[in-house]
Amino acid sequence: MQRYATFRHGVHPAEHKEATEGLPIERMRFVDEYILPLAQHIGAPSKCLVKVGQRVERGQMIAAAGGFISTSLHAPVTGTVSAIEMRPHPNGKLAESIILKTDRFDSQSSFKPVYEGADGSLPKKDAVHLVQSAGIVGLGGAAFPSHVKLSVPEGKTVRFLVLNGCECEPYLTCDHRVMLEHPRKVMRGLELIMDHLGAERAYIGVEVNKMDAIDALRAACTRGDIEVIPLTVKYPQGAEKALIDSVLKMAVPTGKLPLDIEIVVNNVGTAAAITDLVETGSPLIERVVTLTGPGIRRPANVMVPLGTPLRDVIEHCGGLTSDTRQLILGGPMMGMAQKSLDVPMTKGASGVLALTEPANNRAEDPCIRCGRCLEACPMFLNPSRIHFLVRAERAEQAKASHVMDCYECASCSFVCPSNIPLAQLMKIGKAMVRQL
């Protein structure tokens, strides 16, 4: 049996990708109203540029970046700003949002380009500003502003660029379909990023349950300094630090970033979005979303305009079955359960998962110190010890136990026989440390 590259530890949840992995990306119809939260990315929220009653064009910037670690927001449709108010956000809170009423008489077939001089290349001087102005973020789920990774501080260099095509979350297949249907866009975006950063080599890591995508990317590759790497199917293979370990056998030091060891990591969907930007001038106004799970009547991979209400996206796929019990935005490991169908699809929403049985419906039992969470953690932490410290509100000791190195993959929660919400307690612990 052939052995493929991988990282140490991790878990093997059931894949559940068969419902959508063979389904081409489809477009959904435009709906009457779009809800665009100003906070759709890591960092400072965008700053609103429009007023109630103002008409906007599809692709027009309606909110500007609120700082360097922030990005802009664009109208997904031509229409009118009907309100600027607090609306439910997928994170469970209320967020200031721009509400657009769609112009039913507009064809919505064109958009206002961000990059008027689009010629298929990134401008040398203005690449960072251009990507920020286009609102492009990491499309793997974290929604980290992409221009930040293109901005290499003075004194730093980038030797290796790694593109994440793992899509290790169960159920999700949106990245798979992007790689399979648009390999040229992915490869072109990789080349643009690589050339801008001055990287020596680039790698695309793809799990071997997507061999058709691996073949498509290899066929689209025309450069000897780019390599497509087949990886073992294991979770969280697509996590930034795990991916670096798998592909380059290098470790990111605690408290450091990949850039500190001369590496930058991006998502395949982000690379494709940068290709769209330089070739057509298109800002990020839509993304591919996987709708799946036993509660979805017609599973699909759908190109969804940002701001589309969750209710309308589900209706596009035939609605929910009567026995649906839980809705999750994202995958079952790191996604967030939703309490309302009125939340919008944001830049970080890679999937909609409808479950007929809640992902976790067992009562919590006492920790038996079995050590399974230690064996699962890709960061070699001791989640059992940290969870006791967090519950005892010992933030300093939790910090000393490296709780801040946790990237909340939930591998520990997945293997815990006592059903302890370890990943949630890690989040709480990190919040406690930030308040020190």
N, C-alpha and C positions, 0 to 999 in steps of 0.2 A: 504494500500500500504506500502510495506516494505521500511524503510528509511536506506540509506547507509551513511557511513562516507564521509565527504567532508570538504572543506575549505569555508571561507566566501568570498563573492563577486565572480568575474568570469563571464563568458558569456557562451552561448549555441549555437555555430555555428552548422549548419547542418553537420552531420557526413560524408556522402558520402563514406562510407567504403564498401558498398555492392558489388562493382565491383571486389574487390580483397580479401576480408576477407575469402572467401571459397576456394581460389586458393593455392595449395601447392607450396612450394619454388621450383623453377627450376633453373638449371644451364645454363648459356649461353656459347657459343663456345668461344674459345680463338681467339683474333683478332691479326692483324699484328703488331700493335704498341701500346705501353702503355706510358702514360705521368704521371710522378710521381713528383708532386711539393714537395719541401723540407719543405714547410709550410703546414701541413695538420692537425694541432692541435693547441690548445691554448698554448702560450709560445714561446720559442725560436725555430726557424727552425732547422731541422736536418742538420748535416754536412756531405756533400758528401764523400763517401769512394771509389768511383770507377772512372775510366777514360774512355774516349771515345775509343771504340774498344775492351773493356774488355768483356769477356764472364762471365755471371753470372748464377747461378742456381736458380730455383724457391725456394723461402724462404730464400735466402741469404741476409744478411744485406748489404744494399747498401748506407745507410746513418745512422750515429750515432746520439745519442741525443746531442743537442747543449747546454745543461745545465740541471739543475735538473728539472725545469718545461719545459720539452721537451721530445721527445721520438724518437725511431729509425724507420727506414723505410726499407722494404724488397722487394725483387723482386717478383712480382706476377706470373712471368713466367720465364722459362729458355730461355735465348737469349743473345743478345749483346747490349751493351750501344752504341747507334748510335749518341747521342748528349747529351750535358749538356748545356742548354740554357734557356732563358726567354720564357715562354709560358703563354697563358691566364689562369687565375685561376678563379674558381667559384666566388670568392669575387669581381670580376670585375677588378682586377689589373693584372699586369704581375708578375710572380714568377719564380725563378730559379727552373728548373725541370730536372729530369733525364729521358731521352727518351730511352725506350727499344724496340729493334726489336726482335720479337718472333722467336725462332728457330722452323720452321715449321716441322722439322723432329724429334723433341723431343715429347714424348708422353704427357708430362706435368702431368703425373700421380703421381709423387712423389715430395717431397719438402725437402729442407735442414732444419732439425729441429734446433730450437734455444736451446731447452732444451734436451740435449742428454740423461740425466738421467731421462726422463719422467717416473714417476711411479704412477701418479694419485694424487700426493700431492704437496703442495707448500713447498719448503725448508724453514726452520725456519729463517736462517740467510740471505739468498740471495733472498727472495721473491720480494722485491722492485726492486732490480737490474734486476731480471729475467723478471718481467712484463714490465719494461722499455725497456729492450733489445728486447722483443717480439713486441714492438710497439703498445701495447694495449691502447686504449683510450676509453672514454665514447662514446658509440654508439647510444646515444639518439639524437645526433645532435650537441652538444657543442664541442665534441672531446677533452675533458680535459684529460690530461695524467693520466691513472688509477693508476700508481704506486705512485703518489703523495698522493692519498687517502689511500693507504696502509701504508704510512710512517707517523706514529703518533709521533709528537714531544715529547721530554722528558717533563714529567709533565702533559701530556694530556692523557685522557682515552676515550675509546669508549664503551658506554653502549648498544647502539642500532644501528643495521644495517638495512637500508631500501632499498629495491630493487624496482626500478620504472618499472612497467609493464603497466602503464596507457595508453600510446600512445594516448594522447588526441587531437593531431593535426588531423583535418579532412583529409580524403582520405588515410592516411598512415596505413598500416597493417603489416609491416615487423616484428615488435616486437610481434604482435599477433601470427603470424605464427611460430616464433621462440619458443614462449612459448607452442604453441599447438603441434608442431612437435618435439621439443627437450626439454621437461620439465625436464628430468633427468639432462641434461647439465646445465640448468638454476639453478636447485636445488643444484647440485654438486658445481657449481661455487660459489653460495651463501654460502654454508657450508665452502668452502676453505677460502673465504674472512672473514667470521665470525670468524672462528677459528684463523686466522692470527691476526685479530684485538683484539681478546679476548672479543668480544661483548657478552652481557648477553642474548639478544634476537634479532631475526631478523624478519622482516616483508616484504611481497611482496604486494605492492598495485597495484590492477588491476581494471579497470573500469568494471562495470557490463554489458557492451555491449560485453564483451568477456568471458561469463560464461563458455564456453567450455575450454578456457585456464585456468580459475580458477579451474575447476574440474581436469584438467590434472596436474596442479601444486600440488594440494592437494593430488592427488593420488601418486605423486612422492615424497612427503614429508614423511620422516621417523623419524623426530626429533620433540620433544615436544616444543622446544624453537624457532621453526619457525612457523609463521602463515601467511596464505594468506588472505588479507583483501579486500573484495569487496568494491569498491568506486563508488560514484555517477558519472554519465557521465557529466562532466563539464570541460570547458577549463579555465585556464591551470592547470588541475589536476596533470599533470606530472612534473610541475616546482618544483624544489628541495624544496623550502620553503613552497609552497602550499601543497606538498605531506607530509611534516613533520607535518604541521598543521592538515591535514586530518587523518593521521594514528596515530599520537602521541599526538595531541592537544597541541603541543609546538610551540613556536615562536622563530625564530632566531633573535637575537637583531640586530638593525641597525648597519651596518658596520662590522658585525661578520660573521663567517662561521658556518655551521652545527656542525663542530668539536668542536666549542666553547661551545656547549651544549651537547657534548658527543654523537653525531650522525654522521654517514657516510651514504651517499646515492650513489647508483650505478644503472646502467641500466641493464635490463635483458639480453640484447645482450652482454654486457661487461662480465657478469657472465658466459655466455656460451663460450665466447672467452677464458676466463681463464681456463675453463674445457678443451678446445681443447689444450691449451698450456701444461697443466700438464699431459694430457693423451697421446698426440701424439707429443708434442714438436713444434706444429705449431705456427708460428708467425701470426700476423694479416695481411693477404695478400688479404682478400676478405671480403665482407659483404653483407647482404641481403638488397635489395633496392626495394621499391614499385614503379612500373610504372603505372600510372593511370591518370584519368581525361578524359573529353570528347574528347580530341584531340589525345589520344593514341588508335591506332586501336585494339590492343590486350593487355588489362591490365594484369599485372602479378606481382608476387613477385619473384625476381630474385637474385640468388647468383652471385654477380658481382666482378671480380678481381679488386683490386684497380688500378687506373690509366687508366681504360678503357674509351676511349673517349665517351662523351655523345651521339654523333652521332651513334656509334655502338650499344650502349645499346638500343636506340630508334629503330634502325633497327631490333634488336632481337625481338621486340614486334610489328613488322609489320609497323613501321613508324608512321608518323603523318598524321592526316586528313588535307585536304586542307584548312579548316577554322580555324586551330590553330592560336591563336594570342599571346599566352604567354607561356613561359616555366619557371617553378620554380623548383629549387633544394631544396628539403625539403617539408614542408607543406605550405598551403596558409597563415597561420598566421605568421610564423617566417621564412619561407623559403626566398630564394633570387632569384629574376628573372634573367634569363640569356640572354645574347645578342649574344651568339655564341654556335654552336653545337660542337665546338672543345675543350671545357673545359673537364677535366677529372673527373671521379668519385673519390672522396676522402673519407677519413675515416669518415667524418661527414655527408656524403650524404645519408640520410635515404629514400629519395623518389625523383621521377621525376614526376612533375605534369604538364600536358599539358592542357591548358584552351583555349576554343574557344571564350571566352569573357574575357578581362583583369580583374584581380581581383579588380582593382580600376580604373574606367574610368569616374568618375564624377568630375566636377569642385569643387574646394574648396570654401566654403562659410564662412562668418564671424562666430566666436564663439557666440552662443546664451546663454552661461552660463547655460545650462540645468542641468548640474551635472551628466549626464549619465556616463561620464568617471570616476568620483569619485566612483560611485556605482559599476563599473566594475572592477576597479583596485584591484588585490589581495594583493597589498602591501599598500593599503590605502593612496596612494599619491593623489595629485591634479594635474592631467596632464594638465588641462586647464591653471592653474596658471603657471605651469612650462613652457608650450609652449610659453606663452607671454614673460617670462623672457629670454628664449633662443633666441627668435627673437629679443629681445632688447639687446642681448649680455651681459646680467647681470649674469655672471657665478657664482659669489659669492652668489647671492641670490638664484640661481638655486640649488647650493650646499646646502644652508640652507633649501631649500624645499625638500631635500632628493632625488634629481634626481639620485644619485648614487645607490639608493636602487632599482631602476627600473631594471627588468631583461628582458625588451623588448618583453613581451609576445604579445603585440599589441591588448590586450582586449580593450584599450581605443580607438584605431583607429577603431575597429570593430563596436563599438556602437555610434560613433560620427555622429550625423545627418548632421553636416556641412562638413563632409568628410575631416577634418583636419588631416594631416599626423602626428598624435601625437607621434606614436612610433618612426618614423624617427627623429622627433625633440628631443625626449628623447636621442637618440643615439648621436645627435649633441651636446646636452647639456652635456652629460657625457664626450665627447671628449674635450669640452671647459673647464670643471672642471679639467681634467687631465693635462691641459696645465697651470694651475694656478701656 
